[in-house]
Amino acid sequence: MVAQVPGLIDWHCHLLPGIDDGPATVDEAIEMAKYLAKAGYNTVYCTPHLIKGSYEADNDAVRAALNALQAELKNQQTELKLFSGREYYLDEFLPSFLKNPIPLGETSFLMLEIPDHIPQKYVREICYRIKASGYIPMIAHPERWAHLEPSKQKQVTGISKRWNAFSSKLRRSNLKEYSEGFSLLNYLRDIGCVFQGNTGSFTGLYGEKIMKNAVWLKRQEIYTHYGTDLHAAVGGNADPSRHALPT
């Protein structure tokens, strides 16, 4: 069941034109913005991909595109407040991109997209380094990440006395002492990561398996933020009925 309320915040949206696989033109971006405003959103964090070899627009290009789009929305009297950000692809090239990152607006959040093929050990190391540098990793659509599927978390479902004791030990030690026997989900949560769910995941937009993963993660009280992950105004995941906040 989902419910729509006024004044929604979209924490994950590919709204900026000509930056990644979102809208190609300003007109398309305007159409998307009007769609979002009509659906009840008044704040949108623009999070274009940053992937080595695929989408490598620099920070200046992102900010320029955002400022131009915001000005055009004002001209067209579309009340939608835009904030800059990136969706950083977690791979071996990420550390170089994080030397001068764009957090989400005025927050300390850095949005991370984590592919299934990246080893858990590397994910832990990168997230630990980001947190230690003063930023907070925001894991994008964890329900679509194979490492966080319910079947792989059974070993430590819930917070047990054993986990609490180990967490205390972890905070007094360092990353190398972390045991692979504890779930990645609990580790990321324990070091202070936050988690952004795609609204469409709860309505079956990405298939039944991802919907079940999303429901399970919500029951574990994992989600801290939600976003549409919208890429276009028509086709794909552009369906107003599928972008309401889950209840």
TIVEXGU-351462 format. One line per field, with one value per residue: x, y, z of N, C-alpha, C in turn; residue number from 1; residue in three letters. Coordinates in Angstrom, 3 decimals. Atoms other than C-alpha are relative to their C-alpha. Layout:
N
npx: [X  ...]
npy: [Y  ...]
npz: [Z  ...]
capx: [X  ...]
capy: [Y  ...]
capz: [Z  ...]
cpx: [X  ...]
cpy: [Y  ...]
cpz: [Z  ...]
seq: [NUM  ...]
type: [ALA  ...]
END
This chain:
247
npx: [0.839  -0.758  0.810  -0.605  0.214  -0.576  -1.298  -0.938  -1.398  -0.559  -1.420  -0.757  0.682  -0.871  0.797  -0.793  -0.101  -1.283  -1.083  -0.155  1.056  1.263  0.511  -1.025  0.199  0.635  1.450  0.324  -0.187  1.139  1.153  -0.190  0.179  1.430  0.565  -0.329  0.768  1.391  0.089  -0.076  -1.359  -0.399  -1.462  -0.616  -1.463  -0.394  -1.103  -0.474  -1.032  -1.415  -0.544  -1.165  0.169  1.386  0.542  -1.107  0.145  -0.655  0.855  0.431  1.072  1.187  0.539  0.502  1.267  1.003  0.362  0.756  1.320  0.745  0.432  1.075  1.187  0.532  0.649  1.245  0.801  0.072  -0.590  -0.771  -1.317  -1.004  -1.293  -0.969  -0.551  -0.473  0.139  -1.347  -0.102  -1.051  -0.939  -1.389  -0.258  0.717  -0.832  -0.495  1.130  0.382  -0.920  0.766  1.350  1.197  1.000  1.385  0.370  -0.772  -0.184  -1.285  0.250  -0.531  0.770  -0.791  0.614  -0.947  0.308  -0.052  -1.275  -1.029  -0.135  0.491  -1.122  -0.297  1.120  -0.199  -1.158  0.333  0.992  -0.709  -0.835  0.895  0.480  -1.126  -0.351  0.983  1.229  0.851  0.425  1.410  0.057  1.145  0.851  -0.607  0.838  -0.440  -1.376  0.060  -0.641  0.914  1.218  0.329  -0.602  -1.407  -0.070  0.632  -0.929  0.062  1.272  0.242  -1.176  -0.142  -1.002  -1.304  -0.320  -0.253  -1.317  -1.007  0.017  -0.788  -1.395  -0.371  -0.234  -1.262  -1.078  -0.073  0.715  -0.608  0.433  1.419  0.190  0.846  1.152  1.154  0.583  -0.379  1.063  -0.185  -1.245  0.228  0.872  -0.718  -0.955  0.742  0.529  1.443  0.466  1.045  0.804  0.746  1.439  0.562  -0.306  1.076  1.199  -0.321  -0.517  -1.229  0.225  0.488  -1.107  -0.457  1.077  -0.086  -1.193  0.302  0.908  -0.787  -0.907  0.805  0.350  -1.198  -0.165  -1.254  0.118  -0.014  0.373  0.619  -0.140  0.652  -0.991  0.635  -0.891  0.755  1.391  0.843  -0.705  -0.875  0.635  0.809  1.395  0.341  0.560  -1.051  -1.011  0.491  -0.803  0.553  0.491]
npy: [-1.203  -1.241  -1.193  -1.224  -1.167  -1.192  -0.437  1.117  -0.205  1.048  0.033  0.665  -0.289  -0.328  -1.068  -0.977  0.365  0.114  0.365  1.459  0.675  -0.672  -0.735  -0.501  -1.422  -0.790  0.194  1.274  -0.189  -0.799  0.904  0.837  -0.836  -0.251  1.283  0.161  -0.980  0.452  1.183  -0.401  -0.302  -1.405  -0.043  1.084  0.089  0.439  0.927  0.664  1.021  -0.241  1.324  -0.076  0.581  -0.092  -1.327  -0.638  -1.459  -0.487  -0.674  -1.297  0.252  0.367  -1.198  -0.898  0.562  -0.196  -1.419  -0.350  0.626  -0.681  -1.291  0.241  0.381  -1.242  -0.716  0.689  0.034  1.356  -0.093  1.189  -0.396  0.975  0.045  0.800  1.207  0.982  1.410  0.514  1.438  0.509  0.907  -0.347  -1.384  -0.911  -0.835  -1.211  -0.922  -0.492  -1.042  -1.245  0.513  -0.828  0.633  -0.333  -1.321  -0.503  1.100  0.707  1.281  0.338  1.129  1.056  1.136  1.092  1.134  1.312  0.704  -0.553  0.807  -0.623  -0.579  -1.312  -0.863  -0.391  -0.896  -1.305  -0.668  -0.378  -1.166  -1.146  -0.424  -0.567  -1.286  -0.995  0.138  1.126  0.746  0.318  1.132  -0.126  1.173  1.242  1.144  0.513  0.447  1.423  0.273  -0.305  0.788  0.590  1.317  -0.161  -0.698  0.823  0.293  -1.025  -0.712  -0.618  -0.395  0.921  -0.365  0.279  -1.091  -1.209  0.122  -0.140  -1.385  -0.771  0.329  -0.612  -1.426  -0.181  0.577  -0.581  0.741  1.298  0.962  0.323  1.383  0.209  0.794  -0.837  -0.439  -1.289  -0.946  -0.494  -0.773  -1.320  -0.739  -0.282  -1.100  -1.241  -0.209  -0.132  0.831  -0.630  0.948  -0.482  0.116  0.971  1.371  0.503  0.243  1.002  -0.617  0.697  1.428  0.517  0.302  -1.249  -0.462  0.770  -0.479  -1.330  0.183  0.584  -1.019  -0.968  0.632  -0.078  -1.429  -0.405  -1.198  -1.320  -0.970  0.596  -0.761  0.603  0.485  -0.298  -0.314  -0.561  -0.337  1.028  1.261  0.364  -0.002  -1.212  0.338  -0.680  0.874  0.872  -0.792  -0.488  0.522  1.209  -0.153]
npz: [0.000  0.053  -0.249  0.524  -0.852  0.617  -0.478  -0.009  0.375  0.851  -0.311  1.075  1.258  1.130  0.604  0.747  1.414  0.685  -0.905  -0.023  0.763  -0.253  1.162  0.916  0.260  -1.049  0.097  -0.638  -1.437  -0.462  -0.040  -1.183  -1.191  -0.160  -0.424  -1.414  -0.762  0.006  -0.851  -1.393  -0.440  0.057  -0.112  0.760  0.039  1.333  -0.255  1.213  -0.150  0.265  0.263  0.867  1.323  0.471  -0.313  -0.711  -0.072  -1.210  -0.974  0.534  0.963  -0.774  -0.658  1.036  0.480  -1.048  -0.081  1.200  -0.089  -1.061  0.541  0.962  -0.765  -0.564  1.098  0.333  -1.238  -0.532  -1.331  -0.313  -0.458  0.415  -0.669  0.754  -0.589  0.968  -0.344  0.225  0.257  -0.860  0.652  -0.296  0.375  -0.897  -0.876  0.672  0.127  -1.324  -0.457  0.047  0.239  -0.164  -0.862  0.330  -0.490  -1.137  -0.944  0.064  0.645  1.313  0.500  0.614  0.691  -0.203  0.888  -0.637  0.166  -0.872  -1.218  -1.229  -0.743  0.585  -0.363  -1.398  -0.092  0.574  -0.854  -1.214  0.320  0.210  -1.314  -0.737  0.597  -0.413  0.769  -0.361  1.178  0.200  0.916  0.901  0.259  -0.486  0.351  1.300  -0.178  -0.344  -1.283  -1.099  0.084  -1.310  -0.227  -0.351  -1.273  -1.025  -1.086  -1.044  0.034  -1.293  -0.759  -1.121  -0.991  0.603  0.925  -0.773  -0.608  1.042  0.449  -0.946  0.255  1.268  -0.192  -0.713  0.801  1.322  1.036  0.267  -0.996  0.200  0.421  1.171  -0.400  -0.266  1.260  0.570  -0.324  -1.360  -0.054  0.587  -0.910  -1.243  0.162  0.201  1.353  0.136  1.097  0.802  0.758  1.164  -0.228  0.933  -0.412  -0.857  0.811  1.004  1.223  0.421  -0.108  -1.278  -0.910  -0.604  -0.865  -1.240  -0.710  -0.560  -1.129  -1.088  -0.531  -0.742  -1.272  -0.831  -0.283  0.633  0.826  -0.627  1.025  1.181  1.234  1.165  0.973  1.286  1.109  1.128  -0.304  0.603  0.144  -1.114  -1.314  -0.104  -0.224  -1.256  -1.012  -0.542  -0.700  -1.286  -1.110  -0.612  -1.374]
capx: [0.000  1.267  0.111  0.755  1.210  1.965  5.440  7.404  11.194  12.747  16.219  17.202  16.322  18.027  16.458  19.352  19.432  22.406  24.401  23.724  20.950  18.263  16.563  18.504  17.022  15.817  12.271  12.296  13.626  10.869  8.275  9.736  9.794  6.139  5.295  7.079  5.385  1.993  2.752  3.285  7.038  8.394  12.091  14.289  17.894  19.402  21.720  23.267  25.459  29.210  30.634  34.121  33.911  30.159  29.025  31.853  30.420  32.431  31.077  30.932  28.765  26.373  26.015  25.596  22.862  21.074  21.197  19.935  17.094  16.104  15.950  13.775  11.418  11.044  10.233  7.542  6.216  6.907  7.506  10.204  13.343  16.414  19.566  22.735  24.240  25.746  25.091  28.595  29.315  31.288  34.199  37.994  37.752  35.566  38.362  39.690  36.216  35.772  38.686  36.204  32.717  29.287  27.157  23.373  22.582  23.683  23.816  26.795  25.260  27.148  24.930  26.486  25.308  26.873  27.004  26.610  30.079  31.984  33.394  31.840  35.254  35.813  32.336  33.047  36.409  35.084  32.087  34.333  36.702  33.823  32.432  35.876  36.305  33.252  30.617  27.758  27.296  23.730  23.192  20.948  18.116  19.556  16.623  18.228  21.594  22.128  24.377  21.467  18.875  17.026  18.460  21.963  21.113  19.585  22.700  22.129  18.459  17.636  20.013  21.149  23.244  26.095  25.872  25.670  28.751  30.628  29.544  31.061  34.279  34.288  34.044  37.118  39.103  39.625  38.238  40.690  39.370  35.830  34.636  33.256  30.777  28.510  26.158  27.110  23.761  24.368  27.923  26.839  24.097  26.458  29.014  26.259  25.287  21.788  19.610  17.469  14.631  13.115  9.411  8.707  10.272  7.290  4.766  6.507  8.064  11.306  9.749  8.380  11.764  12.880  9.480  9.821  13.347  12.073  9.264  11.699  14.200  11.435  10.372  13.962  13.606  16.528  15.168  15.908  15.117  13.103  13.432  11.834  15.077  13.179  14.920  12.133  8.643  7.270  8.120  10.500  9.634  7.539  4.197  2.655  0.851  4.151  5.971  4.110  5.849  5.456  3.497]
capy: [0.000  3.484  6.951  10.323  13.449  17.063  18.538  15.422  15.325  13.353  12.342  10.584  11.927  12.148  15.461  17.463  17.581  16.365  15.036  11.290  8.917  11.308  13.875  14.894  18.382  21.183  20.725  17.090  18.095  20.708  18.069  15.808  18.659  19.455  15.794  15.718  18.913  17.529  14.320  16.317  16.880  20.307  19.460  17.411  16.343  16.039  13.033  12.364  9.294  9.571  6.437  6.225  5.661  6.271  9.460  11.762  15.288  17.384  19.195  22.552  21.086  19.622  22.899  24.902  22.542  22.786  26.591  26.873  24.436  26.146  29.503  28.043  26.470  29.857  31.426  28.822  29.230  25.629  25.520  22.929  23.529  21.809  20.737  19.362  15.948  12.943  9.228  7.878  4.439  2.422  0.880  1.189  4.690  6.130  7.271  9.713  11.208  11.636  14.049  16.810  15.374  16.935  15.992  16.170  19.864  21.291  17.878  15.602  12.748  11.184  8.930  5.608  3.133  -0.240  -2.876  -6.547  -7.553  -5.356  -7.442  -6.800  -6.123  -3.236  -1.834  -1.821  -0.162  2.622  3.355  3.395  5.870  8.111  8.173  8.870  11.804  13.545  12.513  10.051  7.319  7.135  3.737  4.130  1.621  -1.143  -3.351  -3.764  -4.828  -8.600  -8.451  -7.139  -9.705  -11.169  -14.660  -13.279  -11.537  -14.465  -14.993  -11.767  -10.898  -8.454  -6.947  -9.666  -9.462  -11.018  -8.300  -5.506  -6.806  -7.050  -3.547  -2.148  -3.980  -2.686  0.906  0.352  -1.329  -0.762  -2.003  -4.905  -6.540  -6.676  -10.260  -11.370  -13.482  -10.525  -9.186  -6.337  -4.698  -4.457  -3.251  -0.399  0.578  0.404  2.811  5.336  4.829  5.849  4.087  5.500  3.369  3.773  4.498  2.381  -0.667  -0.961  -1.072  -3.722  -1.330  -3.338  -6.752  -8.919  -9.937  -6.343  -5.465  -8.265  -7.098  -3.553  -4.685  -6.799  -3.948  -1.600  -4.080  -4.020  -0.217  0.267  3.087  6.650  8.435  7.836  8.888  8.305  7.554  9.139  9.329  10.471  11.922  9.127  5.444  3.624  4.355  7.449  6.450  8.766  5.941  4.182  6.995  7.438  7.012  3.542  3.288]
capz: [0.000  -0.843  0.065  -1.577  0.524  -0.458  -0.175  -1.057  -1.360  -4.196  -3.028  -6.258  -9.681  -13.075  -14.009  -15.464  -19.266  -21.291  -18.336  -18.214  -19.334  -18.134  -20.399  -23.482  -23.756  -21.516  -22.834  -21.724  -18.316  -17.965  -18.776  -16.094  -13.578  -14.207  -13.795  -10.437  -9.248  -10.237  -8.348  -5.158  -5.059  -4.190  -3.658  -5.963  -5.521  -8.983  -8.958  -12.376  -12.753  -12.454  -14.044  -15.515  -19.264  -19.475  -17.735  -16.735  -16.756  -14.314  -11.284  -13.049  -15.813  -13.245  -11.365  -14.574  -15.803  -12.465  -12.356  -15.932  -15.312  -12.056  -13.854  -16.600  -14.069  -12.420  -15.786  -16.317  -12.763  -11.874  -8.138  -7.732  -5.685  -7.135  -5.322  -6.857  -6.193  -7.926  -8.040  -7.617  -9.049  -6.532  -8.402  -8.511  -10.017  -7.252  -4.893  -7.494  -8.017  -4.262  -4.012  -4.865  -4.390  -4.733  -1.733  -1.874  -1.558  1.769  3.442  4.070  2.075  -0.832  -2.937  -3.948  -6.553  -5.757  -8.522  -7.668  -8.890  -6.422  -3.524  -0.132  1.375  -1.043  -0.358  3.363  2.890  0.643  2.858  5.923  4.237  3.156  6.674  8.130  5.732  7.176  4.625  5.018  2.405  1.093  -0.493  -3.547  -4.052  -1.799  -2.748  -6.186  -4.757  -4.634  -1.559  0.519  -0.482  2.543  2.032  2.503  5.768  7.686  9.727  11.598  11.129  13.908  16.421  18.811  21.955  19.988  17.336  19.881  21.631  18.373  17.325  20.496  19.756  16.177  17.328  19.502  16.728  13.020  9.731  9.386  12.536  11.161  10.754  7.406  9.380  10.121  7.466  5.189  5.895  9.625  9.077  6.808  9.198  12.156  10.675  9.927  6.282  5.209  2.645  -0.177  -1.495  -4.948  -4.649  -7.725  -6.095  -3.743  -6.581  -8.672  -11.171  -11.245  -10.810  -8.030  -6.586  -6.025  -4.604  -2.043  -1.202  -0.673  1.609  3.639  3.995  5.081  7.755  8.994  9.242  6.867  4.710  5.712  2.416  -0.752  -4.376  -7.750  -9.654  -12.521  -15.899  -18.236  -18.281  -20.454  -20.672  -18.342  -14.747  -15.506  -14.024  -11.393  -9.639  -8.992  -7.221  -3.966  -0.629  0.891  4.113]
cpx: [0.876  -0.933  0.743  -0.349  0.665  1.381  1.037  1.402  0.461  1.521  0.847  -0.741  1.012  -0.705  0.803  0.199  1.445  1.168  0.243  -1.083  -1.379  -0.459  1.132  -0.088  -0.640  -1.509  -0.434  0.123  -1.154  -1.243  0.076  -0.278  -1.475  -0.731  0.231  -0.811  -1.460  -0.191  0.168  1.382  0.264  1.514  0.585  1.517  0.390  1.286  0.447  1.093  1.398  0.660  1.147  -0.263  -1.398  -0.570  1.006  -0.090  0.619  -0.975  -0.531  -1.155  -1.300  -0.636  -0.571  -1.347  -1.108  -0.460  -0.849  -1.413  -0.847  -0.541  -1.164  -1.285  -0.655  -0.738  -1.355  -0.904  -0.266  0.745  0.651  1.410  0.995  1.269  0.929  0.457  0.585  -0.430  1.318  -0.017  1.182  0.816  1.411  0.345  -0.607  0.916  0.513  -1.116  -0.367  0.985  -0.692  -1.460  -1.082  -0.961  -1.404  -0.367  0.933  0.212  1.429  -0.137  0.704  -0.724  0.888  -0.889  1.012  -0.390  0.227  1.385  1.108  0.079  -0.458  1.125  0.326  -1.108  0.171  1.126  -0.329  -0.983  0.637  0.830  -0.855  -0.484  1.116  0.400  -1.004  -1.293  -0.763  -0.424  -1.515  -0.062  -1.272  -0.660  0.634  -0.811  0.399  1.411  0.002  0.582  -0.925  -1.331  -0.256  0.710  1.457  0.194  -0.513  0.897  -0.126  -1.296  -0.328  1.306  0.079  1.037  1.397  0.423  0.316  1.377  1.085  0.073  0.847  1.484  0.489  0.329  1.307  1.190  0.105  -0.639  0.550  -0.459  -1.452  -0.147  -0.931  -1.275  -1.236  -0.485  0.482  -1.026  0.195  1.282  -0.227  -0.878  0.769  0.987  -0.690  -0.456  -1.515  -0.414  -1.196  -0.748  -0.667  -1.490  -0.628  0.263  -1.150  -1.282  0.283  0.593  1.218  -0.126  -0.349  1.134  0.478  -1.070  0.047  1.219  -0.285  -0.893  0.761  0.912  -0.766  -0.403  1.188  0.324  1.335  -0.122  -0.057  -0.481  -0.623  0.197  -0.655  0.986  -0.524  1.036  -0.708  -1.431  -0.977  0.828  0.829  -0.743  -0.866  -1.487  -0.391  -0.495  1.056  1.074  -0.574  0.873  -0.637  -0.442  0.342]
cpy: [1.255  1.171  1.226  1.168  1.199  0.299  -1.099  0.436  -1.196  0.025  -0.593  0.189  0.421  1.049  0.926  -0.427  -0.094  -0.387  -1.509  -0.640  0.525  0.738  0.549  1.503  0.696  -0.203  -1.300  0.107  0.798  -0.873  -0.913  0.783  0.265  -1.255  -0.202  0.955  -0.428  -1.199  0.330  0.321  1.503  0.194  -1.213  0.103  -0.632  -0.808  -0.713  -1.018  0.601  -1.366  0.144  -0.706  0.088  1.400  0.724  1.523  0.497  0.774  1.330  -0.163  -0.338  1.239  0.982  -0.484  0.208  1.453  0.431  -0.569  0.678  1.342  -0.176  -0.417  1.220  0.796  -0.605  -0.192  -1.429  -0.016  -1.324  0.456  -1.098  0.127  -0.916  -1.212  -0.861  -1.381  -0.663  -1.520  -0.542  -1.054  0.478  1.443  1.008  0.851  1.278  1.027  0.634  1.016  1.364  -0.347  1.071  -0.762  0.410  1.331  0.477  -1.061  -0.546  -1.344  -0.093  -1.246  -0.976  -1.024  -1.137  -1.180  -1.331  -0.637  0.512  -0.821  0.751  0.688  1.401  0.995  0.513  1.018  1.397  0.748  0.461  1.257  1.250  0.535  0.670  1.375  1.104  -0.015  -1.243  -0.731  -0.209  -1.090  0.097  -1.355  -1.330  -1.245  -0.624  -0.575  -1.426  -0.309  0.253  -0.736  -0.702  -1.317  0.095  0.722  -0.855  -0.233  0.985  0.799  0.533  0.342  -0.867  0.501  -0.217  1.134  1.285  -0.021  0.195  1.433  0.872  -0.252  0.666  1.477  0.276  -0.513  0.704  -0.938  -1.412  -1.068  -0.416  -1.413  -0.088  -0.760  0.812  0.644  1.382  1.058  0.594  0.806  1.411  0.851  0.419  1.157  1.312  0.284  0.204  -0.668  0.642  -1.054  0.657  -0.216  -1.056  -1.442  -0.622  -0.287  -0.967  0.534  -0.733  -1.517  -0.446  -0.229  1.260  0.573  -0.728  0.436  1.328  -0.112  -0.557  1.038  1.050  -0.568  0.003  1.443  0.530  1.363  1.279  1.082  -0.756  0.905  -0.720  -0.703  0.212  0.387  0.692  0.282  -1.015  -1.268  -0.311  -0.026  1.225  -0.369  0.594  -0.921  -0.859  0.760  0.688  -0.598  -1.234  0.275  -1.232]
cpz: [0.000  0.204  -0.499  0.909  -0.661  0.577  0.064  -0.422  -0.816  0.180  -1.118  -1.320  -1.062  -0.865  -0.909  -1.448  -0.495  0.875  0.028  -0.856  0.357  -1.239  -0.856  -0.182  1.196  -0.014  0.674  1.516  0.601  0.118  1.222  1.278  0.261  0.458  1.500  0.874  0.102  0.928  1.478  0.526  -0.066  0.122  -0.704  0.080  -1.334  0.109  -1.273  0.300  -0.163  -0.089  -0.995  -1.323  -0.556  0.194  0.891  0.001  1.297  0.879  -0.508  -0.977  0.719  0.616  -1.019  -0.529  1.021  0.060  -1.189  0.068  1.074  -0.487  -0.968  0.703  0.623  -1.059  -0.335  1.221  0.485  1.326  0.396  0.361  -0.320  0.823  -0.792  0.796  -1.102  0.475  -0.365  -0.123  0.789  -0.748  0.302  -0.336  0.983  0.882  -0.653  -0.153  1.344  0.567  0.026  -0.273  0.064  0.905  -0.429  0.647  1.101  1.067  -0.107  -0.709  -1.361  -0.479  -0.749  -0.675  0.042  -0.890  0.703  -0.046  0.916  1.292  1.245  0.770  -0.510  0.332  1.425  0.136  -0.507  0.890  1.306  -0.233  -0.194  1.335  0.797  -0.531  0.334  -0.782  0.458  -1.272  -0.003  -1.072  -0.841  -0.231  0.454  -0.342  -1.331  0.067  0.531  1.367  1.194  -0.111  1.336  0.280  0.428  1.328  1.156  1.207  1.157  -0.081  1.398  0.695  1.257  0.994  -0.573  -0.926  0.751  0.641  -1.034  -0.501  0.923  -0.213  -1.270  0.173  0.736  -0.817  -1.328  -1.010  -0.191  0.977  -0.185  -0.569  -1.199  0.377  0.294  -1.291  -0.417  0.371  1.397  0.135  -0.520  0.900  1.253  -0.149  -0.368  -1.413  0.068  -1.306  -0.697  -0.812  -1.190  0.234  -0.911  0.380  0.777  -0.784  -1.145  -1.282  -0.545  0.123  1.407  0.993  0.718  0.915  1.346  0.813  0.687  1.222  1.201  0.647  0.805  1.364  0.963  0.392  -0.533  -0.667  0.823  -0.961  -1.177  -1.215  -1.150  -0.923  -1.421  -1.048  -1.159  0.430  -0.575  -0.172  1.229  1.312  0.220  0.075  1.353  1.097  0.671  0.762  1.236  1.100  0.583  1.417  0.822]
seq: [1  2  3  4  5  6  7  8  9  10  11  12  13  14  15  16  17  18  19  20  21  22  23  24  25  26  27  28  29  30  31  32  33  34  35  36  37  38  39  40  41  42  43  44  45  46  47  48  49  50  51  52  53  54  55  56  57  58  59  60  61  62  63  64  65  66  67  68  69  70  71  72  73  74  75  76  77  78  79  80  81  82  83  84  85  86  87  88  89  90  91  92  93  94  95  96  97  98  99  100  101  102  103  104  105  106  107  108  109  110  111  112  113  114  115  116  117  118  119  120  121  122  123  124  125  126  127  128  129  130  131  132  133  134  135  136  137  138  139  140  141  142  143  144  145  146  147  148  149  150  151  152  153  154  155  156  157  158  159  160  161  162  163  164  165  166  167  168  169  170  171  172  173  174  175  176  177  178  179  180  181  182  183  184  185  186  187  188  189  190  191  192  193  194  195  196  197  198  199  200  201  202  203  204  205  206  207  208  209  210  211  212  213  214  215  216  217  218  219  220  221  222  223  224  225  226  227  228  229  230  231  232  233  234  235  236  237  238  239  240  241  242  243  244  245  246  247]
type: [MET  VAL  ALA  GLN  VAL  PRO  GLY  LEU  ILE  ASP  TRP  HIS  CYS  HIS  LEU  LEU  PRO  GLY  ILE  ASP  ASP  GLY  PRO  ALA  THR  VAL  ASP  GLU  ALA  ILE  GLU  MET  ALA  LYS  TYR  LEU  ALA  LYS  ALA  GLY  TYR  ASN  THR  VAL  TYR  CYS  THR  PRO  HIS  LEU  ILE  LYS  GLY  SER  TYR  GLU  ALA  ASP  ASN  ASP  ALA  VAL  ARG  ALA  ALA  LEU  ASN  ALA  LEU  GLN  ALA  GLU  LEU  LYS  ASN  GLN  GLN  THR  GLU  LEU  LYS  LEU  PHE  SER  GLY  ARG  GLU  TYR  TYR  LEU  ASP  GLU  PHE  LEU  PRO  SER  PHE  LEU  LYS  ASN  PRO  ILE  PRO  LEU  GLY  GLU  THR  SER  PHE  LEU  MET  LEU  GLU  ILE  PRO  ASP  HIS  ILE  PRO  GLN  LYS  TYR  VAL  ARG  GLU  ILE  CYS  TYR  ARG  ILE  LYS  ALA  SER  GLY  TYR  ILE  PRO  MET  ILE  ALA  HIS  PRO  GLU  ARG  TRP  ALA  HIS  LEU  GLU  PRO  SER  LYS  GLN  LYS  GLN  VAL  THR  GLY  ILE  SER  LYS  ARG  TRP  ASN  ALA  PHE  SER  SER  LYS  LEU  ARG  ARG  SER  ASN  LEU  LYS  GLU  TYR  SER  GLU  GLY  PHE  SER  LEU  LEU  ASN  TYR  LEU  ARG  ASP  ILE  GLY  CYS  VAL  PHE  GLN  GLY  ASN  THR  GLY  SER  PHE  THR  GLY  LEU  TYR  GLY  GLU  LYS  ILE  MET  LYS  ASN  ALA  VAL  TRP  LEU  LYS  ARG  GLN  GLU  ILE  TYR  THR  HIS  TYR  GLY  THR  ASP  LEU  HIS  ALA  ALA  VAL  GLY  GLY  ASN  ALA  ASP  PRO  SER  ARG  HIS  ALA  LEU  PRO  THR]
END
